[in-house]
Amino acid sequence: MNIEKEEERNKEFGKYHQISLMYIESYLKKRFKYKINIKIVDYSVESFSDIKFENLIKDFNPHIVGTTTFTPTIIDTKKALEKRC
């Protein structure tokens, strides 16, 4: 992903925490009695880098990866996921 493009997008859209993902996290933890690990990373709030994302996937080693994205970043998000997942 292009950092300059991402910073420009943040100025345009603002920075929002993904409350919908937090609802899903809460439901899953309750459903599975807290026996699962969930990590939410919001790159509209945190800065994104390919290496940081790759290390996150490598270190956390998830069984499932879910994502949300704004329309302007769909292509970049798809490429990042295909490359690392």
Backbone as CSV, one residue per row, in Angstrom:
resi,resn,N_x,N_y,N_z,CA_x,CA_y,CA_z,C_x,C_y,C_z
1,MET,0.829,-1.184,0.000,0.000,0.000,0.000,0.869,1.242,0.000
2,ASN,0.397,2.258,-0.634,1.112,3.518,-0.695,0.782,4.343,0.553
3,ILE,1.786,4.640,1.359,1.584,5.368,2.620,0.984,6.754,2.362
4,GLU,1.470,7.450,1.336,0.936,8.776,1.036,-0.543,8.705,0.688
5,LYS,-0.913,7.682,-0.096,-2.319,7.493,-0.460,-3.146,7.215,0.797
6,GLU,-2.606,6.419,1.702,-3.307,6.067,2.941,-3.489,7.299,3.822
7,GLU,-2.462,8.128,3.942,-2.576,9.343,4.743,-3.601,10.294,4.144
8,GLU,-3.627,10.371,2.822,-4.610,11.208,2.136,-6.029,10.685,2.396
9,ARG,-6.196,9.372,2.363,-7.497,8.753,2.629,-7.949,9.049,4.054
10,ASN,-7.015,8.981,5.017,-7.352,9.263,6.412,-7.852,10.690,6.587
11,LYS,-7.234,11.632,5.882,-7.686,13.013,5.964,-9.092,13.145,5.383
12,GLU,-9.329,12.429,4.301,-10.611,12.503,3.604,-11.742,11.851,4.399
13,PHE,-11.502,10.662,4.954,-12.545,9.898,5.633,-12.535,10.064,7.144
14,GLY,-11.455,10.522,7.706,-11.337,10.568,9.160,-10.868,9.218,9.666
15,LYS,-10.665,9.134,10.959,-10.190,7.888,11.559,-11.279,7.345,12.460
16,TYR,-11.730,6.141,12.161,-12.817,5.530,12.907,-12.406,4.149,13.383
17,HIS,-12.691,3.832,14.615,-12.487,2.478,15.091,-13.613,1.613,14.535
18,GLN,-13.300,0.400,14.185,-14.268,-0.493,13.552,-15.140,-1.153,14.609
19,ILE,-16.174,-0.464,15.036,-17.030,-0.991,16.092,-17.719,-2.276,15.646
20,SER,-17.993,-2.417,14.352,-18.621,-3.657,13.873,-17.707,-4.852,14.133
21,LEU,-16.412,-4.666,13.960,-15.468,-5.752,14.247,-15.404,-6.036,15.740
22,MET,-15.542,-5.012,16.539,-15.544,-5.207,17.993,-16.783,-5.982,18.440
23,TYR,-17.918,-5.744,17.790,-19.126,-6.519,18.097,-18.915,-7.992,17.755
24,ILE,-18.317,-8.251,16.606,-18.045,-9.637,16.208,-17.081,-10.284,17.189
25,GLU,-16.038,-9.561,17.582,-15.080,-10.078,18.551,-15.774,-10.438,19.864
26,SER,-16.611,-9.552,20.346,-17.321,-9.784,21.598,-18.220,-11.017,21.506
27,TYR,-18.944,-11.143,20.408,-19.823,-12.299,20.218,-19.015,-13.594,20.205
28,LEU,-17.932,-13.625,19.423,-17.133,-14.851,19.305,-16.497,-15.247,20.632
29,LYS,-16.004,-14.271,21.365,-15.399,-14.587,22.669,-16.435,-15.155,23.624
30,LYS,-17.620,-14.564,23.621,-18.681,-15.070,24.490,-19.122,-16.460,24.042
31,ARG,-19.282,-16.637,22.739,-19.743,-17.911,22.173,-18.774,-19.052,22.465
32,PHE,-17.485,-18.777,22.368,-16.463,-19.806,22.572,-15.818,-19.715,23.945
33,LYS,-16.488,-19.050,24.863,-16.065,-18.953,26.258,-14.610,-18.487,26.410
34,TYR,-14.239,-17.523,25.611,-12.920,-16.882,25.666,-11.761,-17.835,25.380
35,LYS,-12.029,-18.929,24.674,-10.969,-19.883,24.335,-10.366,-19.601,22.962
36,ILE,-10.644,-18.449,22.402,-10.087,-18.083,21.105,-9.332,-16.766,21.238
37,ASN,-8.394,-16.558,20.348,-7.636,-15.311,20.303,-8.062,-14.530,19.073
38,ILE,-8.371,-13.285,19.280,-8.788,-12.411,18.190,-7.922,-11.166,18.231
39,LYS,-7.515,-10.723,17.069,-6.719,-9.492,16.984,-7.390,-8.600,15.941
40,ILE,-7.701,-7.384,16.360,-8.265,-6.396,15.436,-7.195,-5.344,15.200
41,VAL,-6.876,-5.127,13.952,-5.907,-4.112,13.574,-6.621,-3.159,12.623
42,ASP,-6.620,-1.909,12.955,-7.334,-0.914,12.163,-6.319,0.015,11.516
43,TYR,-6.068,-0.202,10.234,-5.071,0.603,9.541,-5.588,1.975,9.135
44,SER,-6.837,2.285,9.471,-7.266,3.672,9.292,-6.885,4.478,10.532
45,VAL,-6.535,3.795,11.612,-6.101,4.450,12.843,-4.588,4.296,13.004
46,GLU,-4.068,3.106,12.709,-2.630,2.850,12.790,-2.018,2.994,11.397
47,SER,-0.740,3.293,11.341,-0.094,3.381,10.034,0.132,1.977,9.481
48,PHE,-0.012,1.829,8.186,0.110,0.542,7.518,1.440,0.464,6.804
49,SER,2.041,-0.716,6.850,3.186,-1.012,5.987,3.105,-2.486,5.625
50,ASP,3.572,-2.818,4.424,3.544,-4.215,3.983,4.291,-5.119,4.949
51,ILE,5.451,-4.664,5.422,6.270,-5.484,6.322,5.560,-5.678,7.657
52,LYS,4.956,-4.615,8.183,4.227,-4.697,9.447,3.065,-5.693,9.316
53,PHE,2.345,-5.630,8.198,1.221,-6.537,7.966,1.713,-7.979,7.825
54,GLU,2.783,-8.169,7.071,3.341,-9.508,6.886,3.793,-10.099,8.220
55,ASN,4.460,-9.316,9.047,4.904,-9.792,10.366,3.722,-10.110,11.270
56,LEU,2.683,-9.309,11.199,1.485,-9.559,11.998,0.881,-10.920,11.643
57,ILE,0.730,-11.185,10.364,0.160,-12.459,9.911,1.081,-13.616,10.311
58,LYS,2.377,-13.436,10.121,3.351,-14.479,10.446,3.366,-14.772,11.951
59,ASP,3.374,-13.735,12.771,3.461,-13.899,14.225,2.164,-14.425,14.834
60,PHE,1.030,-13.906,14.368,-0.256,-14.305,14.943,-0.731,-15.644,14.380
61,ASN,-0.356,-15.933,13.138,-0.681,-17.197,12.471,-2.180,-17.542,12.579
62,PRO,-3.041,-16.679,12.028,-4.480,-16.884,12.195,-5.028,-18.022,11.345
63,HIS,-6.104,-18.614,11.823,-6.833,-19.607,11.038,-7.755,-18.908,10.052
64,ILE,-8.263,-17.760,10.454,-9.191,-16.981,9.635,-8.749,-15.524,9.660
65,VAL,-8.816,-14.886,8.507,-8.540,-13.455,8.411,-9.780,-12.802,7.824
66,GLY,-10.305,-11.814,8.531,-11.444,-11.047,8.026,-11.001,-9.621,7.799
67,THR,-11.656,-8.949,6.896,-11.272,-7.584,6.598,-12.482,-6.739,6.233
68,THR,-12.363,-5.470,6.500,-13.293,-4.479,5.972,-12.436,-3.428,5.296
69,THR,-13.006,-2.723,4.366,-12.235,-1.718,3.647,-13.167,-0.666,3.064
70,PHE,-12.634,0.499,2.826,-13.349,1.523,2.085,-13.114,1.280,0.599
71,THR,-14.024,1.689,-0.215,-13.932,1.457,-1.658,-12.595,1.893,-2.256
72,PRO,-12.033,3.045,-1.891,-10.767,3.448,-2.511,-9.588,2.504,-2.225
73,THR,-9.688,1.666,-1.204,-8.553,0.797,-0.864,-8.831,-0.688,-1.115
74,ILE,-9.902,-0.994,-1.821,-10.264,-2.401,-2.054,-9.155,-3.154,-2.783
75,ILE,-8.617,-2.582,-3.831,-7.584,-3.264,-4.632,-6.337,-3.518,-3.796
76,ASP,-5.877,-2.505,-3.054,-4.682,-2.661,-2.217,-4.897,-3.706,-1.131
77,THR,-6.082,-3.698,-0.523,-6.399,-4.672,0.524,-6.396,-6.083,-0.048
78,LYS,-7.016,-6.256,-1.201,-7.068,-7.572,-1.853,-5.660,-8.070,-2.156
79,LYS,-4.819,-7.212,-2.707,-3.440,-7.609,-3.034,-2.662,-8.007,-1.785
80,ALA,-2.803,-7.225,-0.724,-2.074,-7.517,0.530,-2.509,-8.860,1.101
81,LEU,-3.809,-9.151,1.073,-4.315,-10.423,1.607,-3.891,-11.596,0.738
82,GLU,-3.973,-11.434,-0.576,-3.581,-12.532,-1.472,-2.107,-12.865,-1.340
83,LYS,-1.307,-11.853,-1.130,0.147,-12.052,-1.037,0.538,-12.773,0.258
84,ARG,-0.230,-12.583,1.346,0.215,-13.056,2.639,-0.669,-14.104,3.287
85,CYS,-1.834,-14.338,2.745,-2.742,-15.285,3.395,-2.988,-16.508,2.528
